[in-house]
Amino acid sequence: MRRPVLLLLFLLLAPPAWPVEAPGARHDINVPFEDAEYEQWVGMFERPGREVYDRRHQIVEATGAWRGAVVADIGAGTGLFTRLFARVVGSEGRAYAVDISRGFVKNILRTTRAEGLSNVEGIVNTQTETLLPANSIDIAFVCDTYHHFEQPRPMLASIRRALRPGGMLVVVDFERIEGKSSVWVLEHVRVGKEEVIREIEAAGFRFTGQGDFLRENYFLKFMRTE
Ligand SMILES: C[S@@+](CC[C@H](N)C(=O)[O-])C[C@H]1O[C@@H](n2cnc3c(N)ncnc32)[C@H](O)[C@@H]1O
């Protein structure tokens, strides 16, 4: 094949470059989680009226998690989804609760053990690393947390490393639409859905579909590309 044709093919097939201007979240939006008062956050995250709480069972079902799967709930918060995944994957599977907040992880382990869930493991991670073992998970689940990543690029690389071949990344986050979303969303959430898809595809994932059962949030699925 002639050189210009090869170059054209390369340009067409190469994954889009990471947008140079893409920074992460401001550190201050994560400060409230550092010395998190667990019960107070349970009241915030696990309350009727929060769309991802009201639709939590539909969300878990839409991930396609199965008995025996290994799921990592990244940015687990109070463990709302960790507990649901732990029940779905059962004793043959495992649910990792991954969070930068030591207090959240400690309390998730305390409450899940009290509920008799013995398949939950906790990881206190960093803003650049999930600290999950390589090639260990089937599903990485990131709910209301992608916009909290202060360094999305290394976090996505770390999630990719943790996924088994064919593994899936699910992202649920706030719709952010200029002129339509609330001032709080526009100020708190870094980018909208299209940009999130671009960033994740540039990090070695293929967008494979989305759910249409949420109004204030979107539900996106990606596969790890090889
Ligand atoms: C808004 S809460 C969402 C909690 C939970 N996913 C839910 O939807 O109920 C965001 C969580 O992400 C955590 N977080 C922020 N940056 C993170 C990172 N790089 N890796 C893991 N967790 C992170 C925070 O400590 C916090 O618990």
The ligand as a Gaussian input file, in Angstrom:
#p B3LYP/6-31G(d) Opt

LIG

0 1
 C      -21.725000      12.184000      44.748000
 S      -20.956000      10.824000      45.508000
 C      -21.753000       9.431000      44.727000
 C      -21.815000       8.219000      45.610000
 C      -22.516000       6.992000      45.023000
 N      -21.910000       6.544000      43.803000
 C      -23.979000       7.268000      44.797000
 O      -24.366000       7.542000      43.652000
 O      -24.730000       7.245000      45.776000
 C      -19.335000      10.840000      44.782000
 C      -18.354000       9.914000      45.460000
 O      -17.166000       9.815000      44.686000
 C      -16.041000       9.765000      45.546000
 N      -14.869000      10.111000      44.707000
 C      -14.459000      11.303000      44.224000
 N      -13.388000      11.152000      43.423000
 C      -13.110000       9.818000      43.387000
 C      -12.124000       9.029000      42.736000
 N      -11.192000       9.555000      41.942000
 N      -12.155000       7.686000      42.932000
 C      -13.088000       7.120000      43.734000
 N      -14.035000       7.821000      44.380000
 C      -14.051000       9.153000      44.206000
 C      -16.403000      10.698000      46.677000
 O      -15.666000      10.450000      47.859000
 C      -17.898000      10.368000      46.839000
 O      -18.093000       9.315000      47.748000

